[in-house]
Amino acid sequence: MAPLREIEQASRRIERYGAGTFRIEGTVHQGAVLLTQRGVTGWNTVDLARATADDVAAIIAARDDFEFVLIGSGAKMTLMAKAAREALKAAGIRFDVMDTGAACRTFNVLVAEGRRVAAALIPVP
């Protein structure tokens, strides 16, 4: 089992990630998550390279809750499948895909700056 990676930010919402989990504001969440200002929900996506429009439907449904979304692709940067990208673009959602560690760190920094950002995160092993 891989060790949990501590995220050191003065103002943080995502406290740890690793071993298939996320610790967000003191609560451990198993598997992929969608984190918005309204809270944390499970996200049924495990592979961005094969993601469909259905896989990003939860992000689209929450679009009024953020300016843009950071999408964490897991341990390594993975390109999002065309169908999922096109669904987000058609909904007018701005997004950036990066590995999950970078997405967690970037999310915390942007939240500390007071930005309205969401994160859709696939866990790392």
N, C-alpha and C positions, 0 to 999 in steps of 0.2 A: 504494500500500500504506500503510495506516495505521500510525503508529508504535506500538511496544509501550508499554504503560503500566506504569510502575514502581509497585510497591506497597511503601510504606515502613512496615514494621512491625519492631519489634525482634526478635520471635520469629515468623518467617514460614515458611510451608510453600509457599504459592503466591507465587512470586517475580515473575512477569510474566504478562500476558495481552494478546492482540491479534494481528492478522494471522492469525486462524484457529488460533492455538496457545496453549498454556499452558506456562509453565516452572515446574515443581513440583520443589522440592528438587534443582535442578541439571539436571533432565532435561526436554527439550522434548517435549510431546505435541501431536499434530495432531488437530484436531476436538474433538467433545464428549467430556467425561470424567466419570467417577464417582470421587470421591476419598473414601476411608474410611480408618480407622486401619490397615487391612491393606494399603493401597496404592492405585494408580491403575489404572483400567481404562477402555477405550473405552466410550462410551455412545452408542448408536445413535439418538439423538433430535436432530432439527434444528428442530422447530417445536412449541412447547408448545401453541399454539392448536389443533393437530390431533393432539396426543398421545393415544395409546390406552393401555389397560391393559398391552399388550405393551411399550410404550415405557418404562414404569416398573417392569417386572418385575425388572430388575437392582437397582433401589433396594430393592424388596421382598425380594429374595433376600439382601441384605446387612443387613437390619434389625437383626440382633443386634449389629451392629458400631457402632451410634450411638444417641444419644438422640433426635436429630432431624436433618433434612436441609435444607440451603439449596439451592434450585433457581435457577440462573442462567438467565434466559430469552434471553440474547443482548444486543445493544446497547441495547435498550429493554425496559421492563417489558411483559410479555405475560401475559395470564391463561391458566392451564392449562386444557385441555379437560376437560369434566365427567367423561368416562370415566377419565382418568388420575387426577384428584382423588379420585374415588370408590374407585378401586383402592387408592390410598395410604391413604385413611381406613379402608377395610375391613380393611387389613392392620395397622391401629393405628399408622401412621407419622405422626408430627408433622412438618410441613414448612412452609416459608415460601418464596414465589416472589418474586424481585426481579431487576433487571437483573444481568447477569453481573459487572460491576465491583463493585457493591454486595455481591454474594454472595462474591466473592473476598476483599474487605476484611473482611467480617463473619466469614467462615470463619477468617481469620488471627487476628483478635482473640479469637474463641472458643477456638481451639486454644491460644493463648498463655495463656488462663485455665484451661486444663486440661479443657475441656468435650469430651465425646464427640460430635462433630458430623461429618456427612458433607456433601459438596457434589456436586451433579450440575450440570454447567456446559456450556451451549451457548456456543461461542466467538463472539467479536465479530470483525468484518472488520478 
